[in-house]
Amino acid sequence: MTAEPNDAKDRSHSLYVALPKAPEAISLTVRKLIGKVQEGEIRVPAFQRPLRWGPDDVVKLFDSLLKGYPVGSLLFWRHKFDRDPRLQLGSAVIDAPAVEDGWFIVDGQQRTTALAASLLDLDQHGDRRWDLYFDVESNSVLHGPLVSLRRHVPLRTLGDLRRLGRWLRDCDLTDDEQQRVEAVQQRLLDYTLPAYVMETDDVDALRGVFARLNSTGVRMRADEVFQALLGSDPKAGTAKRRSLDLEVLQRATDIDGFGQPPRGEILKAILAMSGLDPSRRLDDLGDTAMGQLVEMDDAAEALRRAVAFLQAPADADEAGAGIPAYAFIPYPVVFVLLARWFHLFPAPDEATRRALAQWLWRGVATGVHQRGAVSKMRLQVRQIHEDMGNSMQRLLDTVGDPSPREWSLDPFHMEHAASRVEILALLSREPRDRQGQVSWRSLVSSGERVAREIFRVSTFQQDARAIARTAANRVLLDRAHTGLRSELKNWSWETDQAALESHLIDEPGLQDLCDDQAEAFLSRRAARIRSFVTVFLASRAGLGGPRVLPVSVYYELPNEAPSS
């Protein structure tokens, strides 16, 4: 690694800061490693990614140790620790004392945790990843519930000489088999791991090492590298390092029930706001990209404005896209593009807002906003710059002028863009139950399905299941209504007409439902949904009508200077 520039200005734009001296090379047995973990002398820093390993990964690690395979080196950062009465180890919690000469794990968190959580006798609170045992007959490490309490040795028993001694007194193994178990214990605990210990007071250099190590081989996700480099760390932060914390920005977007976009989408939004390619990893863009990154406060404000635009009804005084929650956005890439738009143009006029909504929905109609259309995303990021009117016109050119077409009902799945369009269309009808309007917030609360099935698909014959899998078999009623088929059969056209119509159920359809004519009911409702969604999408996208452009395009009025 080459040394970075020393002056403060260049250093503030550098992702990878040089270490003051090379790490110290040491050797560490598994026995010593897990002992230091148990004593709280080895801990995980805040910028580490979450545990990703499953049982199969842990089994492979121990199998490699038994076979004498190398399992890679570990990297630690020497650090002083305060007492932590709730230090997490796997799913266990230990009371860790203050430590003068402790080590933070920089590289090797998954391996260190797997070794300690499997070999130490700790309460993992039902986390079965660490429930491994040595099978005497097959001479291998396995995962799962113990089949033979006498011939399967739990790894936590092998983690301590006294625990194994007690276990051997109660087992029915032969002397040869007992010796084999003791040899396995010795082989595991005496296995020597190569390790390096860094000494530095510069947290930025530490973060750079961590990100570089995890940006090669089996790479971390881009948002994990970014968070490691720029995420805030109240325990180990420095005044020299700027912060762009993805998790803080996630929380900033959760306005009025909108929900938190995935961290990776927040990262794409930051790159787009900064005029960088949102499909690239920051470490692939180079150190110069650091100087282009948007400021934290500006990013949060642009994201909030984008959310407000998405949530605003199409017919509001300040028109928006009419998408109340992130989970309902048909193609989430528009969130990234809107972040850039509202960073450059924080207060667009009403005509521009309507044009922006038209662009969003036309991209849905044409599929331009599909997640896989990376080149289209890059193009649209480049189309948004300096001049608001021209930017809007270029965006509309990108999505084109599609003609209205009849909507096609496909199998319903909340992850599919078409199903989200259907949800938004049904929500626009302000769905009701017999007591009043159903809140969309109640539909997404507690992890409930937003659109619940009226009939179980499995009750239909094979040739009728296709329509039963579509939105024709779904209504927007919250979990207070349990059996939806029985619930709707209790409604009457005379007293509940408004509620039924809000779900696109007409009087003949209700009669089919009450007469248990499920296929007839679904066919009738499918036709109504197709017709309604066709009109809904055409209206939102302005299909078949003229484009709506900012006033400045027609009159060449000066635009407000974009914010930086």
Protein Blocks (a to p, Z undefined) as FASTA:
>chain_A
ZZddfbfklmmmpfbdcdfbdcddddddfklmmmmmmnopaccdfkbccdfbdfklmmmm
mmmmmnopaebjaddddddddddfbbcehjaccdddddfbdcddfbhplmmmmmmmmmpc
cdeehpaklmccddfklopacedddfblklmccfklmmpmklmmmmmmmmccdfklmmmm
mmmmmmmmmpccdddddddfbfklmmmmmmmmmmgcjaddfklmmmmmmmccfklgcfkl
ccddfklmmmmmmgghlopadfklmmmmmmmmnopafkbcfklnojklmmmpccfklmmm
mmmmmmmmmmpcfkbmbdcehpabfklmmblmlmmmmmmmmmmmmbacfklmmmmmmmmm
mmmmnommpmklmmlmmmmmmmnghjlmlmmmmmmmmnopadddddddddddfkbmklmm
mmmmmmmnopadfkbccdfklmmgghiafbdcfbdfklpcfklmmmmmmmklgccddfkl
mclmlmmmmpcfklmmmmmmmnopafklmmmmmnopaklmmmmmmmmmmmmmmmmmmmmn
ogoiacdddfklmnopacddddZZ
